[in-house]
Amino acid sequence: MTSGQFKPVPQIIMELPPAEQRKLFNEVAAILRHLEWTDAVQLTALVMGSEALQQQLLAMLVSYINKELQAEIQYDD
């Protein structure tokens, strides 16, 4: 990404090359591997019900964006 260019995180993820999307998927899967779920609704409920899981996923995503993409996340409060 170029300096000063803003893109929402979901857009950044969607624009990643397939290999990078796979790498990010593998990192998410490593965090969620221990959970038992059968569909996206159940997985969403499990994640949304666990602040610890949310924190782990957020930390992984921020780290990935900072290290792999050399981008900075800015929070809009």
PDB file of N, CA, C and O in Angstrom:
ATOM      1  N   MET A   1       0.842  -1.181   0.000  1.00  0.00           N
ATOM      2  CA  MET A   1       0.000   0.000   0.000  1.00  0.00           C
ATOM      3  C   MET A   1       0.883   1.239   0.000  1.00  0.00           C
ATOM      4  O   MET A   1       1.986   1.235   0.546  1.00  0.00           O
ATOM      5  N   THR A   2       0.390   2.272  -0.608  1.00  0.00           N
ATOM      6  CA  THR A   2       1.163   3.504  -0.657  1.00  0.00           C
ATOM      7  C   THR A   2       0.875   4.351   0.566  1.00  0.00           C
ATOM      8  O   THR A   2      -0.159   4.201   1.217  1.00  0.00           O
ATOM      9  N   SER A   3       1.802   5.240   0.867  1.00  0.00           N
ATOM     10  CA  SER A   3       1.671   6.101   2.031  1.00  0.00           C
ATOM     11  C   SER A   3       0.428   6.976   1.921  1.00  0.00           C
ATOM     12  O   SER A   3       0.155   7.564   0.875  1.00  0.00           O
ATOM     13  N   GLY A   4      -0.320   7.051   3.022  1.00  0.00           N
ATOM     14  CA  GLY A   4      -1.490   7.901   3.063  1.00  0.00           C
ATOM     15  C   GLY A   4      -2.729   7.308   2.424  1.00  0.00           C
ATOM     16  O   GLY A   4      -3.787   7.937   2.439  1.00  0.00           O
ATOM     17  N   GLN A   5      -2.627   6.122   1.866  1.00  0.00           N
ATOM     18  CA  GLN A   5      -3.764   5.492   1.199  1.00  0.00           C
ATOM     19  C   GLN A   5      -4.611   4.757   2.239  1.00  0.00           C
ATOM     20  O   GLN A   5      -4.105   3.880   2.940  1.00  0.00           O
ATOM     21  N   PHE A   6      -5.879   5.104   2.343  1.00  0.00           N
ATOM     22  CA  PHE A   6      -6.776   4.445   3.285  1.00  0.00           C
ATOM     23  C   PHE A   6      -7.620   3.402   2.574  1.00  0.00           C
ATOM     24  O   PHE A   6      -8.193   3.647   1.513  1.00  0.00           O
ATOM     25  N   LYS A   7      -7.677   2.227   3.194  1.00  0.00           N
ATOM     26  CA  LYS A   7      -8.584   1.177   2.738  1.00  0.00           C
ATOM     27  C   LYS A   7      -9.115   0.481   3.976  1.00  0.00           C
ATOM     28  O   LYS A   7      -8.358   0.221   4.912  1.00  0.00           O
ATOM     29  N   PRO A   8     -10.405   0.176   3.998  1.00  0.00           N
ATOM     30  CA  PRO A   8     -10.950  -0.602   5.116  1.00  0.00           C
ATOM     31  C   PRO A   8     -10.317  -2.003   5.129  1.00  0.00           C
ATOM     32  O   PRO A   8      -9.979  -2.557   4.083  1.00  0.00           O
ATOM     33  N   VAL A   9     -10.166  -2.558   6.331  1.00  0.00           N
ATOM     34  CA  VAL A   9      -9.542  -3.880   6.471  1.00  0.00           C
ATOM     35  C   VAL A   9     -10.251  -4.946   5.633  1.00  0.00           C
ATOM     36  O   VAL A   9      -9.565  -5.736   4.985  1.00  0.00           O
ATOM     37  N   PRO A  10     -11.594  -5.013   5.609  1.00  0.00           N
ATOM     38  CA  PRO A  10     -12.224  -6.038   4.762  1.00  0.00           C
ATOM     39  C   PRO A  10     -11.838  -5.906   3.287  1.00  0.00           C
ATOM     40  O   PRO A  10     -11.680  -6.912   2.596  1.00  0.00           O
ATOM     41  N   GLN A  11     -11.687  -4.690   2.812  1.00  0.00           N
ATOM     42  CA  GLN A  11     -11.283  -4.483   1.420  1.00  0.00           C
ATOM     43  C   GLN A  11      -9.857  -4.963   1.201  1.00  0.00           C
ATOM     44  O   GLN A  11      -9.559  -5.584   0.180  1.00  0.00           O
ATOM     45  N   ILE A  12      -8.981  -4.680   2.146  1.00  0.00           N
ATOM     46  CA  ILE A  12      -7.590  -5.144   2.054  1.00  0.00           C
ATOM     47  C   ILE A  12      -7.555  -6.659   1.945  1.00  0.00           C
ATOM     48  O   ILE A  12      -6.836  -7.212   1.112  1.00  0.00           O
ATOM     49  N   ILE A  13      -8.331  -7.328   2.786  1.00  0.00           N
ATOM     50  CA  ILE A  13      -8.349  -8.793   2.785  1.00  0.00           C
ATOM     51  C   ILE A  13      -8.873  -9.327   1.448  1.00  0.00           C
ATOM     52  O   ILE A  13      -8.316 -10.274   0.892  1.00  0.00           O
ATOM     53  N   MET A  14      -9.935  -8.724   0.941  1.00  0.00           N
ATOM     54  CA  MET A  14     -10.518  -9.193  -0.323  1.00  0.00           C
ATOM     55  C   MET A  14      -9.569  -8.981  -1.506  1.00  0.00           C
ATOM     56  O   MET A  14      -9.631  -9.720  -2.488  1.00  0.00           O
ATOM     57  N   GLU A  15      -8.701  -7.985  -1.418  1.00  0.00           N
ATOM     58  CA  GLU A  15      -7.779  -7.687  -2.515  1.00  0.00           C
ATOM     59  C   GLU A  15      -6.453  -8.442  -2.412  1.00  0.00           C
ATOM     60  O   GLU A  15      -5.604  -8.322  -3.295  1.00  0.00           O
ATOM     61  N   LEU A  16      -6.272  -9.210  -1.354  1.00  0.00           N
ATOM     62  CA  LEU A  16      -5.037  -9.985  -1.221  1.00  0.00           C
ATOM     63  C   LEU A  16      -4.967 -11.052  -2.309  1.00  0.00           C
ATOM     64  O   LEU A  16      -5.994 -11.591  -2.720  1.00  0.00           O
ATOM     65  N   PRO A  17      -3.764 -11.354  -2.773  1.00  0.00           N
ATOM     66  CA  PRO A  17      -3.617 -12.483  -3.708  1.00  0.00           C
ATOM     67  C   PRO A  17      -4.023 -13.787  -3.010  1.00  0.00           C
ATOM     68  O   PRO A  17      -3.946 -13.880  -1.785  1.00  0.00           O
ATOM     69  N   PRO A  18      -4.447 -14.777  -3.770  1.00  0.00           N
ATOM     70  CA  PRO A  18      -4.889 -16.044  -3.171  1.00  0.00           C
ATOM     71  C   PRO A  18      -3.887 -16.650  -2.183  1.00  0.00           C
ATOM     72  O   PRO A  18      -4.292 -17.177  -1.146  1.00  0.00           O
ATOM     73  N   ALA A  19      -2.623 -16.586  -2.478  1.00  0.00           N
ATOM     74  CA  ALA A  19      -1.624 -17.169  -1.570  1.00  0.00           C
ATOM     75  C   ALA A  19      -1.616 -16.447  -0.224  1.00  0.00           C
ATOM     76  O   ALA A  19      -1.464 -17.080   0.821  1.00  0.00           O
ATOM     77  N   GLU A  20      -1.777 -15.136  -0.246  1.00  0.00           N
ATOM     78  CA  GLU A  20      -1.809 -14.363   0.997  1.00  0.00           C
ATOM     79  C   GLU A  20      -3.111 -14.612   1.754  1.00  0.00           C
ATOM     80  O   GLU A  20      -3.111 -14.674   2.983  1.00  0.00           O
ATOM     81  N   GLN A  21      -4.220 -14.753   1.029  1.00  0.00           N
ATOM     82  CA  GLN A  21      -5.486 -15.081   1.687  1.00  0.00           C
ATOM     83  C   GLN A  21      -5.381 -16.433   2.378  1.00  0.00           C
ATOM     84  O   GLN A  21      -5.902 -16.617   3.478  1.00  0.00           O
ATOM     85  N   ARG A  22      -4.708 -17.374   1.733  1.00  0.00           N
ATOM     86  CA  ARG A  22      -4.535 -18.710   2.308  1.00  0.00           C
ATOM     87  C   ARG A  22      -3.677 -18.635   3.571  1.00  0.00           C
ATOM     88  O   ARG A  22      -3.963 -19.302   4.565  1.00  0.00           O
ATOM     89  N   LYS A  23      -2.638 -17.827   3.522  1.00  0.00           N
ATOM     90  CA  LYS A  23      -1.760 -17.651   4.684  1.00  0.00           C
ATOM     91  C   LYS A  23      -2.550 -17.069   5.858  1.00  0.00           C
ATOM     92  O   LYS A  23      -2.417 -17.533   6.990  1.00  0.00           O
ATOM     93  N   LEU A  24      -3.361 -16.064   5.589  1.00  0.00           N
ATOM     94  CA  LEU A  24      -4.189 -15.453   6.629  1.00  0.00           C
ATOM     95  C   LEU A  24      -5.218 -16.465   7.145  1.00  0.00           C
ATOM     96  O   LEU A  24      -5.443 -16.555   8.351  1.00  0.00           O
ATOM     97  N   PHE A  25      -5.831 -17.212   6.256  1.00  0.00           N
ATOM     98  CA  PHE A  25      -6.778 -18.254   6.649  1.00  0.00           C
ATOM     99  C   PHE A  25      -6.120 -19.256   7.597  1.00  0.00           C
ATOM    100  O   PHE A  25      -6.709 -19.635   8.610  1.00  0.00           O
ATOM    101  N   ASN A  26      -4.915 -19.680   7.273  1.00  0.00           N
ATOM    102  CA  ASN A  26      -4.217 -20.651   8.115  1.00  0.00           C
ATOM    103  C   ASN A  26      -3.952 -20.104   9.511  1.00  0.00           C
ATOM    104  O   ASN A  26      -4.016 -20.846  10.491  1.00  0.00           O
ATOM    105  N   GLU A  27      -3.654 -18.811   9.607  1.00  0.00           N
ATOM    106  CA  GLU A  27      -3.430 -18.201  10.918  1.00  0.00           C
ATOM    107  C   GLU A  27      -4.727 -18.146  11.728  1.00  0.00           C
ATOM    108  O   GLU A  27      -4.723 -18.387  12.935  1.00  0.00           O
ATOM    109  N   VAL A  28      -5.824 -17.831  11.060  1.00  0.00           N
ATOM    110  CA  VAL A  28      -7.131 -17.819  11.735  1.00  0.00           C
ATOM    111  C   VAL A  28      -7.492 -19.239  12.154  1.00  0.00           C
ATOM    112  O   VAL A  28      -7.938 -19.454  13.281  1.00  0.00           O
ATOM    113  N   ALA A  29      -7.309 -20.199  11.274  1.00  0.00           N
ATOM    114  CA  ALA A  29      -7.648 -21.594  11.563  1.00  0.00           C
ATOM    115  C   ALA A  29      -6.859 -22.117  12.762  1.00  0.00           C
ATOM    116  O   ALA A  29      -7.379 -22.912  13.545  1.00  0.00           O
ATOM    117  N   ALA A  30      -5.618 -21.679  12.909  1.00  0.00           N
ATOM    118  CA  ALA A  30      -4.815 -22.120  14.051  1.00  0.00           C
ATOM    119  C   ALA A  30      -5.435 -21.650  15.369  1.00  0.00           C
ATOM    120  O   ALA A  30      -5.358 -22.351  16.378  1.00  0.00           O
ATOM    121  N   ILE A  31      -6.045 -20.474  15.358  1.00  0.00           N
ATOM    122  CA  ILE A  31      -6.687 -19.955  16.566  1.00  0.00           C
ATOM    123  C   ILE A  31      -8.006 -20.677  16.832  1.00  0.00           C
ATOM    124  O   ILE A  31      -8.339 -20.953  17.985  1.00  0.00           O
ATOM    125  N   LEU A  32      -8.753 -20.984  15.778  1.00  0.00           N
ATOM    126  CA  LEU A  32     -10.084 -21.570  15.931  1.00  0.00           C
ATOM    127  C   LEU A  32     -10.092 -23.094  15.918  1.00  0.00           C
ATOM    128  O   LEU A  32     -11.145 -23.709  16.089  1.00  0.00           O
ATOM    129  N   ARG A  33      -8.952 -23.695  15.721  1.00  0.00           N
ATOM    130  CA  ARG A  33      -8.861 -25.152  15.537  1.00  0.00           C
ATOM    131  C   ARG A  33      -9.487 -25.942  16.691  1.00  0.00           C
ATOM    132  O   ARG A  33     -10.077 -26.999  16.465  1.00  0.00           O
ATOM    133  N   HIS A  34      -9.368 -25.452  17.899  1.00  0.00           N
ATOM    134  CA  HIS A  34      -9.857 -26.207  19.060  1.00  0.00           C
ATOM    135  C   HIS A  34     -11.369 -26.117  19.266  1.00  0.00           C
ATOM    136  O   HIS A  34     -11.923 -26.834  20.099  1.00  0.00           O
ATOM    137  N   LEU A  35     -12.034 -25.251  18.521  1.00  0.00           N
ATOM    138  CA  LEU A  35     -13.479 -25.088  18.676  1.00  0.00           C
ATOM    139  C   LEU A  35     -14.235 -26.163  17.905  1.00  0.00           C
ATOM    140  O   LEU A  35     -13.778 -26.644  16.868  1.00  0.00           O
ATOM    141  N   GLU A  36     -15.402 -26.531  18.434  1.00  0.00           N
ATOM    142  CA  GLU A  36     -16.279 -27.464  17.730  1.00  0.00           C
ATOM    143  C   GLU A  36     -17.477 -26.684  17.225  1.00  0.00           C
ATOM    144  O   GLU A  36     -18.248 -26.130  18.009  1.00  0.00           O
ATOM    145  N   TRP A  37     -17.629 -26.646  15.893  1.00  0.00           N
ATOM    146  CA  TRP A  37     -18.743 -25.919  15.283  1.00  0.00           C
ATOM    147  C   TRP A  37     -19.146 -26.617  13.994  1.00  0.00           C
ATOM    148  O   TRP A  37     -18.354 -27.335  13.384  1.00  0.00           O
ATOM    149  N   THR A  38     -20.403 -26.390  13.587  1.00  0.00           N
ATOM    150  CA  THR A  38     -20.906 -27.076  12.401  1.00  0.00           C
ATOM    151  C   THR A  38     -21.229 -26.129  11.248  1.00  0.00           C
ATOM    152  O   THR A  38     -21.300 -26.562  10.098  1.00  0.00           O
ATOM    153  N   ASP A  39     -21.426 -24.840  11.542  1.00  0.00           N
ATOM    154  CA  ASP A  39     -21.728 -23.895  10.473  1.00  0.00           C
ATOM    155  C   ASP A  39     -21.253 -22.494  10.879  1.00  0.00           C
ATOM    156  O   ASP A  39     -20.821 -22.273  12.011  1.00  0.00           O
ATOM    157  N   ALA A  40     -21.342 -21.572   9.946  1.00  0.00           N
ATOM    158  CA  ALA A  40     -20.854 -20.214  10.174  1.00  0.00           C
ATOM    159  C   ALA A  40     -21.606 -19.511  11.299  1.00  0.00           C
ATOM    160  O   ALA A  40     -21.019 -18.727  12.044  1.00  0.00           O
ATOM    161  N   VAL A  41     -22.895 -19.788  11.423  1.00  0.00           N
ATOM    162  CA  VAL A  41     -23.690 -19.158  12.482  1.00  0.00           C
ATOM    163  C   VAL A  41     -23.180 -19.590  13.854  1.00  0.00           C
ATOM    164  O   VAL A  41     -23.021 -18.763  14.753  1.00  0.00           O
ATOM    165  N   GLN A  42     -22.929 -20.867  14.008  1.00  0.00           N
ATOM    166  CA  GLN A  42     -22.432 -21.381  15.285  1.00  0.00           C
ATOM    167  C   GLN A  42     -21.023 -20.853  15.569  1.00  0.00           C
ATOM    168  O   GLN A  42     -20.724 -20.481  16.704  1.00  0.00           O
ATOM    169  N   LEU A  43     -20.169 -20.816  14.568  1.00  0.00           N
ATOM    170  CA  LEU A  43     -18.820 -20.288  14.749  1.00  0.00           C
ATOM    171  C   LEU A  43     -18.868 -18.818  15.154  1.00  0.00           C
ATOM    172  O   LEU A  43     -18.144 -18.390  16.053  1.00  0.00           O
ATOM    173  N   THR A  44     -19.724 -18.051  14.487  1.00  0.00           N
ATOM    174  CA  THR A  44     -19.870 -16.635  14.820  1.00  0.00           C
ATOM    175  C   THR A  44     -20.320 -16.465  16.267  1.00  0.00           C
ATOM    176  O   THR A  44     -19.795 -15.614  16.986  1.00  0.00           O
ATOM    177  N   ALA A  45     -21.277 -17.261  16.690  1.00  0.00           N
ATOM    178  CA  ALA A  45     -21.763 -17.181  18.071  1.00  0.00           C
ATOM    179  C   ALA A  45     -20.657 -17.519  19.066  1.00  0.00           C
ATOM    180  O   ALA A  45     -20.533 -16.867  20.103  1.00  0.00           O
ATOM    181  N   LEU A  46     -19.861 -18.526  18.757  1.00  0.00           N
ATOM    182  CA  LEU A  46     -18.761 -18.902  19.648  1.00  0.00           C
ATOM    183  C   LEU A  46     -17.738 -17.773  19.775  1.00  0.00           C
ATOM    184  O   LEU A  46     -17.285 -17.453  20.874  1.00  0.00           O
ATOM    185  N   VAL A  47     -17.385 -17.181  18.650  1.00  0.00           N
ATOM    186  CA  VAL A  47     -16.388 -16.097  18.669  1.00  0.00           C
ATOM    187  C   VAL A  47     -16.961 -14.859  19.357  1.00  0.00           C
ATOM    188  O   VAL A  47     -16.292 -14.241  20.186  1.00  0.00           O
ATOM    189  N   MET A  48     -18.183 -14.502  19.018  1.00  0.00           N
ATOM    190  CA  MET A  48     -18.778 -13.304  19.609  1.00  0.00           C
ATOM    191  C   MET A  48     -19.031 -13.465  21.106  1.00  0.00           C
ATOM    192  O   MET A  48     -19.112 -12.475  21.833  1.00  0.00           O
ATOM    193  N   GLY A  49     -19.155 -14.698  21.562  1.00  0.00           N
ATOM    194  CA  GLY A  49     -19.368 -14.962  22.983  1.00  0.00           C
ATOM    195  C   GLY A  49     -18.092 -15.068  23.791  1.00  0.00           C
ATOM    196  O   GLY A  49     -18.141 -15.283  25.002  1.00  0.00           O
ATOM    197  N   SER A  50     -16.958 -14.920  23.143  1.00  0.00           N
ATOM    198  CA  SER A  50     -15.674 -15.064  23.833  1.00  0.00           C
ATOM    199  C   SER A  50     -14.782 -13.860  23.568  1.00  0.00           C
ATOM    200  O   SER A  50     -14.234 -13.701  22.477  1.00  0.00           O
ATOM    201  N   GLU A  51     -14.648 -13.027  24.573  1.00  0.00           N
ATOM    202  CA  GLU A  51     -13.774 -11.863  24.421  1.00  0.00           C
ATOM    203  C   GLU A  51     -12.328 -12.289  24.184  1.00  0.00           C
ATOM    204  O   GLU A  51     -11.591 -11.618  23.462  1.00  0.00           O
ATOM    205  N   ALA A  52     -11.926 -13.393  24.785  1.00  0.00           N
ATOM    206  CA  ALA A  52     -10.558 -13.885  24.604  1.00  0.00           C
ATOM    207  C   ALA A  52     -10.300 -14.257  23.141  1.00  0.00           C
ATOM    208  O   ALA A  52      -9.254 -13.913  22.590  1.00  0.00           O
ATOM    209  N   LEU A  53     -11.243 -14.953  22.516  1.00  0.00           N
ATOM    210  CA  LEU A  53     -11.097 -15.312  21.099  1.00  0.00           C
ATOM    211  C   LEU A  53     -11.073 -14.063  20.223  1.00  0.00           C
ATOM    212  O   LEU A  53     -10.274 -13.969  19.291  1.00  0.00           O
ATOM    213  N   GLN A  54     -11.941 -13.115  20.521  1.00  0.00           N
ATOM    214  CA  GLN A  54     -11.961 -11.870  19.761  1.00  0.00           C
ATOM    215  C   GLN A  54     -10.611 -11.164  19.851  1.00  0.00           C
ATOM    216  O   GLN A  54     -10.092 -10.677  18.847  1.00  0.00           O
ATOM    217  N   GLN A  55     -10.049 -11.111  21.046  1.00  0.00           N
ATOM    218  CA  GLN A  55      -8.754 -10.459  21.247  1.00  0.00           C
ATOM    219  C   GLN A  55      -7.652 -11.189  20.479  1.00  0.00           C
ATOM    220  O   GLN A  55      -6.800 -10.551  19.860  1.00  0.00           O
ATOM    221  N   GLN A  56      -7.665 -12.521  20.518  1.00  0.00           N
ATOM    222  CA  GLN A  56      -6.660 -13.305  19.789  1.00  0.00           C
ATOM    223  C   GLN A  56      -6.743 -13.050  18.287  1.00  0.00           C
ATOM    224  O   GLN A  56      -5.727 -12.841  17.624  1.00  0.00           O
ATOM    225  N   LEU A  57      -7.962 -13.068  17.763  1.00  0.00           N
ATOM    226  CA  LEU A  57      -8.156 -12.865  16.323  1.00  0.00           C
ATOM    227  C   LEU A  57      -7.759 -11.447  15.913  1.00  0.00           C
ATOM    228  O   LEU A  57      -7.121 -11.253  14.879  1.00  0.00           O
ATOM    229  N   LEU A  58      -8.134 -10.465  16.718  1.00  0.00           N
ATOM    230  CA  LEU A  58      -7.775  -9.087  16.411  1.00  0.00           C
ATOM    231  C   LEU A  58      -6.268  -8.889  16.451  1.00  0.00           C
ATOM    232  O   LEU A  58      -5.700  -8.256  15.561  1.00  0.00           O
ATOM    233  N   ALA A  59      -5.620  -9.425  17.476  1.00  0.00           N
ATOM    234  CA  ALA A  59      -4.165  -9.299  17.589  1.00  0.00           C
ATOM    235  C   ALA A  59      -3.464  -9.949  16.398  1.00  0.00           C
ATOM    236  O   ALA A  59      -2.497  -9.403  15.866  1.00  0.00           O
ATOM    237  N   MET A  60      -3.956 -11.123  15.981  1.00  0.00           N
ATOM    238  CA  MET A  60      -3.363 -11.809  14.832  1.00  0.00           C
ATOM    239  C   MET A  60      -3.537 -10.977  13.566  1.00  0.00           C
ATOM    240  O   MET A  60      -2.601 -10.851  12.776  1.00  0.00           O
ATOM    241  N   LEU A  61      -4.723 -10.409  13.367  1.00  0.00           N
ATOM    242  CA  LEU A  61      -4.995  -9.624  12.165  1.00  0.00           C
ATOM    243  C   LEU A  61      -4.153  -8.349  12.134  1.00  0.00           C
ATOM    244  O   LEU A  61      -3.585  -8.007  11.097  1.00  0.00           O
ATOM    245  N   VAL A  62      -4.071  -7.659  13.245  1.00  0.00           N
ATOM    246  CA  VAL A  62      -3.253  -6.440  13.313  1.00  0.00           C
ATOM    247  C   VAL A  62      -1.797  -6.781  13.040  1.00  0.00           C
ATOM    248  O   VAL A  62      -1.127  -6.078  12.283  1.00  0.00           O
ATOM    249  N   SER A  63      -1.303  -7.845  13.644  1.00  0.00           N
ATOM    250  CA  SER A  63       0.079  -8.261  13.430  1.00  0.00           C
ATOM    251  C   SER A  63       0.324  -8.614  11.964  1.00  0.00           C
ATOM    252  O   SER A  63       1.344  -8.225  11.394  1.00  0.00           O
ATOM    253  N   TYR A  64      -0.599  -9.342  11.357  1.00  0.00           N
ATOM    254  CA  TYR A  64      -0.464  -9.722   9.954  1.00  0.00           C
ATOM    255  C   TYR A  64      -0.395  -8.481   9.065  1.00  0.00           C
ATOM    256  O   TYR A  64       0.470  -8.381   8.195  1.00  0.00           O
ATOM    257  N   ILE A  65      -1.297  -7.552   9.285  1.00  0.00           N
ATOM    258  CA  ILE A  65      -1.335  -6.343   8.452  1.00  0.00           C
ATOM    259  C   ILE A  65      -0.071  -5.509   8.644  1.00  0.00           C
ATOM    260  O   ILE A  65       0.479  -4.979   7.679  1.00  0.00           O
ATOM    261  N   ASN A  66       0.386  -5.394   9.880  1.00  0.00           N
ATOM    262  CA  ASN A  66       1.604  -4.621  10.146  1.00  0.00           C
ATOM    263  C   ASN A  66       2.845  -5.279   9.548  1.00  0.00           C
ATOM    264  O   ASN A  66       3.637  -4.621   8.873  1.00  0.00           O
ATOM    265  N   LYS A  67       3.012  -6.573   9.796  1.00  0.00           N
ATOM    266  CA  LYS A  67       4.241  -7.265   9.396  1.00  0.00           C
ATOM    267  C   LYS A  67       4.254  -7.668   7.924  1.00  0.00           C
ATOM    268  O   LYS A  67       5.218  -7.395   7.207  1.00  0.00           O
ATOM    269  N   GLU A  68       3.189  -8.313   7.481  1.00  0.00           N
ATOM    270  CA  GLU A  68       3.173  -8.867   6.129  1.00  0.00           C
ATOM    271  C   GLU A  68       2.890  -7.809   5.062  1.00  0.00           C
ATOM    272  O   GLU A  68       3.431  -7.875   3.958  1.00  0.00           O
ATOM    273  N   LEU A  69       2.049  -6.843   5.390  1.00  0.00           N
ATOM    274  CA  LEU A  69       1.650  -5.847   4.396  1.00  0.00           C
ATOM    275  C   LEU A  69       2.310  -4.496   4.625  1.00  0.00           C
ATOM    276  O   LEU A  69       2.129  -3.569   3.835  1.00  0.00           O
ATOM    277  N   GLN A  70       3.080  -4.382   5.710  1.00  0.00           N
ATOM    278  CA  GLN A  70       3.724  -3.123   6.076  1.00  0.00           C
ATOM    279  C   GLN A  70       2.715  -1.968   6.075  1.00  0.00           C
ATOM    280  O   GLN A  70       3.006  -0.870   5.599  1.00  0.00           O
ATOM    281  N   ALA A  71       1.544  -2.236   6.610  1.00  0.00           N
ATOM    282  CA  ALA A  71       0.494  -1.225   6.690  1.00  0.00           C
ATOM    283  C   ALA A  71       0.180  -0.958   8.160  1.00  0.00           C
ATOM    284  O   ALA A  71       0.499  -1.758   9.040  1.00  0.00           O
ATOM    285  N   GLU A  72      -0.443   0.168   8.392  1.00  0.00           N
ATOM    286  CA  GLU A  72      -0.797   0.566   9.750  1.00  0.00           C
ATOM    287  C   GLU A  72      -2.316   0.627   9.871  1.00  0.00           C
ATOM    288  O   GLU A  72      -3.004   1.124   8.981  1.00  0.00           O
ATOM    289  N   ILE A  73      -2.818   0.120  10.971  1.00  0.00           N
ATOM    290  CA  ILE A  73      -4.248   0.197  11.223  1.00  0.00           C
ATOM    291  C   ILE A  73      -4.512   1.421  12.070  1.00  0.00           C
ATOM    292  O   ILE A  73      -3.868   1.639  13.096  1.00  0.00           O
ATOM    293  N   GLN A  74      -5.468   2.216  11.624  1.00  0.00           N
ATOM    294  CA  GLN A  74      -5.887   3.382  12.398  1.00  0.00           C
ATOM    295  C   GLN A  74      -7.318   3.153  12.840  1.00  0.00           C
ATOM    296  O   GLN A  74      -8.181   2.773  12.050  1.00  0.00           O
ATOM    297  N   TYR A  75      -7.551   3.395  14.126  1.00  0.00           N
ATOM    298  CA  TYR A  75      -8.869   3.172  14.699  1.00  0.00           C
ATOM    299  C   TYR A  75      -9.636   4.487  14.699  1.00  0.00           C
ATOM    300  O   TYR A  75      -9.099   5.532  15.066  1.00  0.00           O
ATOM    301  N   ASP A  76     -10.891   4.424  14.287  1.00  0.00           N
ATOM    302  CA  ASP A  76     -11.759   5.596  14.285  1.00  0.00           C
ATOM    303  C   ASP A  76     -12.720   5.473  15.443  1.00  0.00           C
ATOM    304  O   ASP A  76     -13.691   4.718  15.386  1.00  0.00           O
ATOM    305  N   ASP A  77     -12.441   6.225  16.500  1.00  0.00           N
ATOM    306  CA  ASP A  77     -13.291   6.135  17.707  1.00  0.00           C
ATOM    307  C   ASP A  77     -14.486   7.002  17.621  1.00  0.00           C
ATOM    308  O   ASP A  77     -15.292   7.036  18.551  1.00  0.00           O
TER     309      ASP A  77
END
